[in-house]
């Protein structure tokens, strides 16, 4: 309940608020495996981003950045990044109209984690590639027709017409 209070109510965009929340989270018993602090903090951070105020997403990324510097509490940041990537992958694989706002929230959280240097640019570009290309497979019949048309055009002499594109995956 205290973590929920910290992340949902107390957290704001100010530096003092973010550092206070990070210090309070770092005081949890991270070395006790029965407590599962990393999973709990990750779940509550995602919930705060999803159900809290939209402006707190940047604050959550700052808190995750502050936790990353802590030796024991760094687990929460890794779990958070992993959970965000899993949620975005799930949203792409099973699109649903009612989950669009949640997907936008997670995409913004991933962007804020990149801005706070918790995620590399390769992860962002891979996710962007997945956003653009997932579910847009080229049908085999169109690929064969394109190859046939390209072969016919290659046999004809150049007549000043532009070349048609060849669809490859």
C-alpha positions in Angstrom: 0.0 0.0 0.0 2.9 2.3 0.7 4.5 1.7 -2.7 1.1 2.3 -4.3 0.8 5.6 -2.4 4.3 6.6 -3.4 3.9 5.9 -7.1 0.3 6.9 -7.6 -0.2 9.8 -5.3 3.1 11.2 -4.1 5.1 11.1 -7.4 5.2 14.3 -9.4 7.6 15.7 -12.0 9.8 17.6 -9.6 13.3 16.4 -9.0 12.8 16.3 -5.2 9.7 14.1 -5.5 11.4 11.6 -7.9 14.5 11.3 -5.7 12.4 10.9 -2.6 10.3 8.1 -4.2 13.5 6.4 -5.5 15.1 6.5 -2.0 12.0 5.1 -0.4 11.8 2.3 -2.9 15.5 1.5 -2.4 14.9 1.0 1.3 12.8 -2.1 0.7 14.2 -5.5 1.6 15.7 -6.3 -1.8 18.0 -9.0 -0.5 15.1 -11.1 0.8 13.9 -13.4 -2.1 10.6 -14.2 -0.5 9.5 -10.6 -0.7 9.9 -10.3 -4.5 10.5 -6.6 -4.4 11.5 -6.3 -8.1 8.3 -7.8 -9.4 6.2 -5.8 -7.0 7.9 -2.5 -7.9 7.7 -3.3 -11.6 4.0 -4.1 -11.4 3.2 -0.9 -9.5 5.2 1.2 -11.9 3.4 -0.1 -14.9 0.1 0.4 -13.1 1.0 3.9 -12.2 1.9 4.6 -15.8 -1.3 3.0 -17.0 -3.9 4.2 -14.5 -2.2 7.2 -13.0 -1.8 10.6 -14.6 -0.3 10.8 -18.0 2.3 13.2 -16.8 3.7 10.7 -14.3 5.2 8.6 -17.1 8.3 10.8 -17.3 8.5 10.7 -13.5 8.4 6.9 -13.5 11.3 6.8 -16.0 13.3 9.2 -13.8 12.6 7.0 -10.7 13.7 3.9 -12.7 16.9 5.8 -13.7 17.5 6.6 -10.0 16.9 3.0 -9.0 19.3 1.7 -11.6 22.2 3.4 -9.8 21.3 1.5 -6.6 23.0 -1.9 -6.5 20.2 -4.0 -5.2 17.3 -2.1 -6.6 18.6 -2.1 -10.2 16.5 -5.3 -10.8 13.3 -3.1 -10.9 14.5 -1.2 -13.9 15.5 -4.3 -15.8 12.1 -5.8 -15.1 10.3 -2.6 -16.1 12.0 -2.5 -19.5 11.3 -6.1 -20.0 7.7 -5.8 -19.1 7.2 -2.7 -21.3 8.7 -4.6 -24.3 6.6 -7.6 -23.6 3.4 -5.5 -23.4 4.2 -3.8 -26.7 4.9 -7.1 -28.4 1.6 -8.5 -27.1 -0.3 -5.4 -28.3 1.2 -5.9 -31.8 0.4 -9.6 -32.0 -3.1 -9.3 -30.7 -4.5 -5.9 -31.5 -7.6 -4.8 -29.8 -9.4 -1.5 -30.0 -9.8 -1.2 -26.2 -6.1 -1.6 -25.6 -4.9 1.2 -27.9 -4.5 3.8 -25.1 -2.6 1.3 -23.0 -0.3 0.7 -26.0 0.3 4.4 -26.4 1.1 4.7 -22.7 3.7 1.9 -22.9 5.2 3.3 -26.1 5.6 6.7 -24.3 7.1 5.0 -21.3 9.6 3.2 -23.5 10.5 6.6 -25.1 11.0 8.1 -21.7 13.2 5.2 -20.6 15.3 5.9 -23.7 15.5 9.6 -22.8 16.7 8.7 -19.3 19.4 6.3 -20.9 17.8 3.1 -19.6 17.2 1.7 -23.1 19.6 1.7 -26.1 18.7 3.1 -29.5 18.9 -0.4 -31.0 15.9 -1.4 -28.9 13.9 1.7 -29.9 14.7 1.1 -33.6 13.8 -2.5 -33.4 10.5 -1.7 -31.7 9.8 1.0 -34.4 10.6 -1.6 -37.1 8.1 -4.0 -35.5 5.4 -1.2 -35.3 5.8 -0.5 -39.0 6.3 -4.0 -40.4 4.5 -6.5 -38.2 1.4 -8.0 -39.9 2.2 -6.7 -43.4 3.4 -9.8 -45.1 3.7 -9.7 -48.9 1.5 -12.5 -50.4 3.4 -15.1 -52.3 1.3 -14.5 -55.5 2.2 -10.8 -55.5 5.9 -11.7 -55.1 5.7 -14.1 -58.0 3.9 -11.7 -60.2 6.4 -9.0 -59.4 9.3 -11.3 -60.3 7.7 -12.3 -63.5 7.0 -8.6 -64.5 10.6 -7.7 -63.6 11.9 -10.5 -65.7 9.8 -9.3 -68.7 10.9 -5.8 -68.2 14.6 -6.9 -68.1 14.2 -8.6 -71.5 12.7 -5.6 -73.2 15.0 -2.8 -74.3 15.0 0.4 -72.3 12.1 2.5 -73.6 12.5 5.3 -71.1 9.9 3.9 -68.7 10.6 3.7 -65.1 11.4 0.4 -63.5 8.7 -1.2 -61.4 9.6 -2.2 -57.8 10.3 -5.8 -56.9 8.6 -6.8 -53.7 10.9 -8.8 -51.4 10.7 -9.4 -47.7 
